Amino acid sequence: MYTPGEEIQKFLESEVGTFLRERASKEIAELLLLLERVPPEESGNVRKLQNDIWRRRAVFEWLDEAVEEAKKAKISMAGLGV
């Protein structure tokens, strides 16, 4: 069964992957500061900021999950002697 986890892990450990993760982390921190300052009655702006934060987090959560799934599959295959 093909899982792209090993390729994703190499990408995440590359200079580009590291740059993108650091940039996303920086943007999340900036967005959280903005979110703290938005008045609650500006629900449209609150939702937009929450969505922007979610998107940046979700991308790396998906990539990290793929890496973990590949590791589990590799361990499972090794246990089966494959």
CORRATA-V569230 format. One record per run of one state. SS is the DSSP state (~ for helix, > for strand, _ for the rest). FROM is the first residue (numbers start at 1). TO is the last residue. If there is no record, write none. Layout:
# CORRATA-V569230
ss->SS from->FROM to->TO
ss->SS from->FROM to->TO
This chain:
# CORRATA-V569230
ss->_ from->1 to->4
ss->~ from->5 to->13
ss->_ from->14 to->14
ss->~ from->15 to->37
ss->_ from->38 to->42
ss->~ from->43 to->79
ss->_ from->80 to->82
